[in-house]
Each structure stands twice: as C-alpha cells, then as structure tokens.
C-alpha cells in the first residue's frame, strides 16, 4: 500500500506548484523555450534584452536531441518522454481544471469561454497509464 500525504497550501503556492509541474513536463518534451514560465528567468531575459538569443539557444538545445527548432516529441512519445513528465502534466492539468471550476463558481459566465482549462486531465488516460495518486481538496 502506498503512503498518502496531505499538504496544506495557499492559493499562490498552488499556482506555483501548477507552474512547476507544467515546466517539468515541458522540459521533458524538450520544449526549452517554455523555461520562461519561470518568472525570474523571464524577467532576466527581458531586463538583459536577450529574448532572441534565448530563443536561439533553446532551439540549439533541441538540436542536441535531434529535434529541429519547430519540433519536439509529443507527450505520448514514450521513446523520449518519460512517465514522470506525463504524471507531472496530468497533475498540472488537474490543478488548472480545478482553478477553472473555482472561477466558474464565482462567475458562471466563465463557461461561455472555451479554453483548455475547461476540460479535465487526460494525459495519463491517453497514454494508457495509471493515474497519479493526486487529489485536490479545497478547504473552506
């Protein structure tokens, strides 16, 4: 039997975990251009005015793994992308969807806007994997 853990966090910490999970999954898919999800890195790039140079270096990193600048392996590519990335992205999607549902409670008109947040996680299901042991419970 697997141990279960409970972590109590605030909204801003939840958002940071969500971003971290997305970043982990994107790096695993060789999407190095998404390193800018990290606000500190994005600010540094803007402050030093090196956006184009950063993009070029991100593309070069992909080439190390045989990918052209406009290509990367999909989340379902089991040859390159590991299950850890699929689990991270599945949890990221769960968090993103939960925040959508919370927004919907506060503003029912939110449902009129189509977006990926509207849909529950499906990464592990599509990959035929066991779902991560991850559950979000909101405390009042």
C-alpha positions as CSV (number, residue, x, y, z in Angstrom):
1,X,0.0,0.0,0.0
2,X,1.3,3.4,-1.0
3,X,1.6,6.1,1.7
4,X,-0.6,9.2,1.3
5,X,0.4,12.7,2.2
6,X,-1.5,15.9,2.8
7,X,0.0,19.3,2.1
8,X,-1.9,22.4,3.1
9,X,-1.1,25.4,0.9
10,X,-2.5,28.8,-0.1
11,X,-3.7,29.9,-3.5
12,X,-0.4,31.5,-4.6
13,X,1.5,28.3,-3.6
14,X,-1.0,26.3,-5.5
15,X,-0.3,28.4,-8.6
16,X,3.5,28.0,-8.1
17,X,3.1,24.2,-7.9
18,X,0.9,24.3,-11.0
19,X,3.6,26.3,-12.9
20,X,6.3,24.0,-11.7
21,X,4.6,20.9,-12.9
22,X,4.0,22.4,-16.3
23,X,7.6,23.4,-16.5
24,X,8.8,19.9,-15.6
25,X,6.6,18.3,-18.3
26,X,7.6,20.8,-21.0
27,X,11.3,20.4,-20.3
28,X,10.8,16.6,-20.6
29,X,9.3,17.2,-24.0
30,X,12.3,19.3,-25.0
31,X,10.2,22.5,-25.0
32,X,13.1,24.6,-23.7
33,X,11.5,27.8,-24.9
34,X,9.0,27.4,-22.1
35,X,11.6,27.8,-19.4
36,X,10.3,31.4,-19.4
37,X,7.3,30.0,-17.4
38,X,9.7,30.8,-14.5
39,X,9.0,34.5,-13.9
40,X,12.5,35.1,-12.6
41,X,14.1,33.8,-15.8
42,X,11.6,35.7,-18.0
43,X,12.4,39.0,-16.1
44,X,16.1,38.4,-16.5
45,X,15.7,37.8,-20.3
46,X,13.6,41.0,-20.7
47,X,16.0,43.0,-18.4
48,X,19.0,42.0,-20.4
49,X,17.1,42.2,-23.7
50,X,18.2,38.8,-24.8
51,X,14.8,37.3,-26.0
52,X,16.0,36.4,-29.5
53,X,19.3,35.0,-28.2
54,X,17.4,32.9,-25.6
55,X,15.1,31.6,-28.3
56,X,18.1,30.6,-30.5
57,X,19.8,28.9,-27.6
58,X,16.6,27.0,-26.8
59,X,16.5,25.8,-30.4
60,X,20.1,24.7,-30.2
61,X,19.4,22.7,-27.1
62,X,16.7,20.8,-29.1
63,X,19.2,20.0,-31.8
64,X,21.3,18.1,-29.3
65,X,18.5,15.6,-29.2
66,X,17.9,15.5,-32.9
67,X,14.9,17.9,-33.0
68,X,14.6,20.9,-35.3
69,X,13.6,24.2,-33.8
70,X,10.0,23.9,-34.7
71,X,9.6,20.3,-33.5
72,X,9.6,18.4,-30.2
73,X,8.4,15.0,-29.1
74,X,4.8,14.8,-28.0
75,X,3.7,13.9,-24.5
76,X,2.8,10.5,-25.9
77,X,6.3,9.8,-27.3
78,X,7.4,7.0,-24.9
79,X,10.8,6.7,-26.5
80,X,11.9,10.2,-25.4
81,X,9.4,11.4,-22.9
82,X,9.2,9.6,-19.6
83,X,6.2,8.7,-17.5
84,X,7.4,11.3,-14.9
85,X,6.6,14.0,-17.4
86,X,3.2,12.6,-18.2
87,X,2.4,12.4,-14.5
88,X,3.6,16.0,-13.9
89,X,1.5,17.2,-16.8
90,X,-1.6,15.2,-15.7
91,X,-1.3,16.8,-12.2
92,X,-0.8,20.2,-13.8
93,X,-4.0,19.7,-15.8
94,X,-5.9,18.7,-12.7
95,X,-4.8,21.9,-10.9
96,X,-5.6,24.0,-14.0
97,X,-9.0,22.5,-14.3
98,X,-9.7,22.9,-10.5
99,X,-8.9,26.6,-10.8
100,X,-11.3,26.8,-13.8
101,X,-14.1,25.2,-11.7
102,X,-13.4,27.7,-8.9
103,X,-13.6,30.6,-11.3
104,X,-16.9,29.2,-12.7
105,X,-18.4,29.1,-9.1
106,X,-17.6,32.8,-8.8
107,X,-18.5,33.8,-12.3
108,X,-20.9,31.5,-14.2
109,X,-20.3,33.4,-17.4
110,X,-16.8,31.9,-17.4
111,X,-18.4,28.8,-19.0
112,X,-19.0,30.8,-22.2
113,X,-15.3,31.0,-22.8
114,X,-13.8,27.9,-24.4
115,X,-10.3,27.0,-23.2
116,X,-8.2,24.1,-22.3
117,X,-8.8,24.8,-18.6
118,X,-12.4,23.7,-19.1
119,X,-11.5,20.1,-19.6
120,X,-10.3,17.6,-17.0
121,X,-6.9,16.0,-17.2
122,X,-6.4,13.3,-19.8
123,X,-2.6,12.8,-20.3
124,X,-2.3,9.6,-18.4
125,X,-5.5,8.2,-19.8
126,X,-4.3,8.9,-23.4
127,X,-1.0,7.3,-22.6
128,X,-2.7,4.2,-21.1
129,X,-1.0,4.8,-17.8
130,X,-2.2,4.5,-14.2
131,X,-3.4,7.9,-13.0
132,X,-1.1,9.7,-10.5
133,X,-2.1,9.4,-6.8
134,X,-3.1,13.1,-6.7
135,X,-6.3,14.6,-5.3
136,X,-7.2,18.2,-4.8
137,X,-9.4,19.0,-1.8
138,X,-10.3,22.6,-1.1
139,X,-10.6,23.7,2.5
140,X,-13.1,26.4,3.4
